């Protein structure tokens, strides 16, 4: 059976590197030469070790009260975001963790910039925050479904072109750089 590091390397996209979904098998369910029961036991063993390590790290994070952690899960419906939260966070103290699931923006959220609702949900120092969907929606869904952009009350002078989307990408990157510089570690998984 392949090591967990090899499996993770197959799932990881390095920052700044090009990525093509066509290079990945969306039906991959592990090494078929190993029985399903053995793969399940392996996964449960790795998860158990990682959950215990995460619980220890959470205690240190809380005690230091200097950093926070933001986990951003971005994927389509039924892609496993909720299951990931349930299993991975099963060993942490719920008092030190907050989960925010972002749906369509409310009227109040539309009356602010597109990053406002995410900024107000950030974890405070010593805590782990999880975003179930995120600001990436505003460059994924909104870009694909142009009708949703009309609902965002953009000024009439706003030209929706390549520069508009580049500016949005820059805003997201700048937000994440700002967070890291100010004590929030950002982990993204799409």
C-alpha positions as CSV (number, residue, x, y, z in Angstrom):
1,X,0.0,0.0,0.0
2,X,1.2,3.5,-0.8
3,X,2.3,5.7,2.1
4,X,0.0,8.5,3.3
5,X,2.6,11.0,2.1
6,X,2.4,9.6,-1.5
7,X,-1.4,9.8,-1.4
8,X,-1.4,13.4,-0.1
9,X,1.2,14.4,-2.8
10,X,-1.3,13.2,-5.4
11,X,-4.0,15.4,-3.9
12,X,-1.9,18.5,-3.3
13,X,-1.6,21.4,-5.6
14,X,1.6,23.4,-5.0
15,X,1.1,27.2,-4.9
16,X,2.0,28.9,-8.2
17,X,1.9,25.6,-10.2
18,X,-0.6,25.0,-12.9
19,X,-3.3,22.5,-12.3
20,X,-5.6,20.6,-14.6
21,X,-8.6,18.7,-13.2
22,X,-8.3,16.4,-16.3
23,X,-5.1,15.0,-14.8
24,X,-7.0,13.6,-11.8
25,X,-9.4,10.7,-11.5
26,X,-12.5,11.8,-9.7
27,X,-13.6,8.2,-9.0
28,X,-10.3,7.3,-7.3
29,X,-11.0,5.3,-4.2
30,X,-7.6,4.0,-3.2
31,X,-5.3,1.2,-4.3
32,X,-7.6,-1.4,-5.7
33,X,-4.9,-4.1,-5.2
34,X,-5.6,-3.7,-1.4
35,X,-9.0,-4.9,0.0
36,X,-11.6,-2.2,0.8
37,X,-11.5,-3.3,4.5
38,X,-7.8,-3.0,4.7
39,X,-7.9,0.5,3.0
40,X,-10.6,1.5,5.5
41,X,-8.5,0.3,8.5
42,X,-5.5,2.2,7.2
43,X,-7.6,5.4,6.8
44,X,-9.1,5.0,10.3
45,X,-5.6,4.5,11.8
46,X,-4.2,7.6,10.0
47,X,-7.2,9.7,11.0
48,X,-7.0,8.6,14.6
49,X,-3.3,9.6,14.8
50,X,-4.0,12.9,13.1
51,X,-7.0,13.7,15.2
52,X,-5.0,13.1,18.4
53,X,-2.2,15.4,17.1
54,X,-4.7,18.0,16.1
55,X,-6.2,17.9,19.7
56,X,-2.8,18.5,21.2
57,X,-2.0,21.3,18.7
58,X,-5.4,22.9,19.5
59,X,-4.5,23.0,23.2
60,X,-1.2,24.7,22.4
61,X,-2.9,27.2,20.0
62,X,-5.4,28.1,22.7
63,X,-2.8,28.4,25.5
64,X,-0.5,30.7,23.4
65,X,-3.5,32.9,22.4
66,X,-1.2,34.4,19.6
67,X,-2.3,32.7,16.4
68,X,-5.6,31.5,14.9
69,X,-6.1,28.9,12.2
70,X,-8.5,29.2,9.3
71,X,-9.3,26.1,7.3
72,X,-11.0,26.9,4.0
73,X,-13.0,24.0,2.4
74,X,-14.2,24.8,-1.1
75,X,-15.9,22.2,-3.2
76,X,-19.1,21.3,-5.0
77,X,-22.1,20.0,-3.2
78,X,-21.7,16.4,-2.0
79,X,-17.9,16.6,-2.3
80,X,-17.3,15.7,1.3
81,X,-16.9,19.1,3.1
82,X,-19.3,18.2,5.9
83,X,-17.8,14.7,6.3
84,X,-14.3,16.2,6.4
85,X,-15.3,18.6,9.2
86,X,-17.1,15.9,11.1
87,X,-14.2,13.3,11.0
88,X,-11.2,15.6,11.2
89,X,-12.5,17.8,13.9
90,X,-14.0,15.0,15.9
91,X,-11.1,15.1,18.4
92,X,-10.9,18.8,19.1
93,X,-12.6,20.8,21.9
94,X,-15.7,22.3,20.3
95,X,-15.2,25.4,22.4
96,X,-12.0,26.2,20.5
97,X,-13.5,25.7,17.0
98,X,-16.1,27.5,15.0
99,X,-17.6,26.5,11.7
100,X,-19.2,28.9,9.2
101,X,-21.2,27.6,6.3
102,X,-21.7,30.2,3.7
103,X,-24.8,30.2,1.5
104,X,-26.1,32.8,-0.8
105,X,-25.4,36.3,0.6
106,X,-28.1,38.0,2.7
107,X,-29.4,41.4,1.9
108,X,-27.1,42.8,4.6
109,X,-24.1,41.0,3.2
110,X,-24.9,42.3,-0.3
111,X,-24.8,45.8,1.0
112,X,-21.1,45.4,1.9
113,X,-18.1,44.4,-0.1
114,X,-17.8,40.8,-1.2
115,X,-15.2,40.0,1.5
116,X,-17.1,41.6,4.4
117,X,-19.1,38.5,5.5
118,X,-16.0,36.4,5.5
119,X,-13.9,38.9,7.5
120,X,-16.5,39.1,10.2
121,X,-16.5,35.3,10.6
122,X,-12.7,35.0,11.1
123,X,-11.6,33.1,14.2
124,X,-10.1,35.0,17.0
125,X,-6.7,34.2,18.4
126,X,-6.4,30.8,20.0
127,X,-9.2,29.3,17.9
128,X,-9.7,27.2,14.8
129,X,-12.1,28.5,12.3
130,X,-13.5,26.5,9.4
131,X,-15.1,28.0,6.3
132,X,-17.5,25.6,4.6
133,X,-17.4,27.4,1.3
134,X,-15.7,30.8,1.1
135,X,-14.8,33.9,-0.8
136,X,-13.7,31.6,-3.6
137,X,-17.4,31.3,-4.4
138,X,-17.3,34.9,-5.5
139,X,-14.8,34.1,-8.2
140,X,-16.2,30.7,-9.1
141,X,-20.0,30.6,-8.9
142,X,-20.5,34.3,-9.6
143,X,-18.2,34.1,-12.6
144,X,-20.1,31.1,-14.1
145,X,-23.6,32.3,-13.2
146,X,-23.6,35.9,-14.4
147,X,-27.1,36.5,-13.2
148,X,-25.8,36.2,-9.6
149,X,-23.5,39.1,-10.2
150,X,-26.4,41.4,-11.1
151,X,-27.9,40.7,-7.6
152,X,-24.7,42.1,-6.0
153,X,-25.6,45.7,-6.6
154,X,-22.3,46.6,-8.3
155,X,-22.1,50.3,-9.4
156,X,-23.3,50.9,-12.9
157,X,-19.8,52.0,-13.9
158,X,-18.3,48.7,-13.0
159,X,-17.1,46.9,-16.1
160,X,-17.3,43.1,-15.7
161,X,-14.2,42.0,-17.7
162,X,-10.9,40.3,-17.2
163,X,-9.6,43.2,-15.1
164,X,-12.6,42.9,-12.8
165,X,-11.9,39.2,-12.1
166,X,-8.1,39.8,-11.8
167,X,-8.9,42.5,-9.1
168,X,-11.1,40.0,-7.2
169,X,-8.3,37.4,-7.3
170,X,-5.9,40.1,-6.0
171,X,-8.4,41.1,-3.2
172,X,-8.5,37.4,-2.0
173,X,-4.8,37.0,-2.2
174,X,-4.2,40.3,-0.3
175,X,-6.7,39.3,2.3
176,X,-5.0,36.0,2.9
177,X,-1.6,37.7,3.1
178,X,-3.0,40.2,5.5
179,X,-4.4,37.4,7.7
180,X,-1.1,35.5,7.8
181,X,0.9,38.7,8.6
182,X,-1.5,39.3,11.5
183,X,-1.5,35.9,13.0
184,X,-4.1,33.8,11.2
185,X,-2.7,30.7,9.4
186,X,-4.8,30.0,6.3
187,X,-5.2,26.4,5.0
188,X,-7.1,26.0,1.8
189,X,-8.5,22.7,0.4
190,X,-10.5,22.7,-2.7
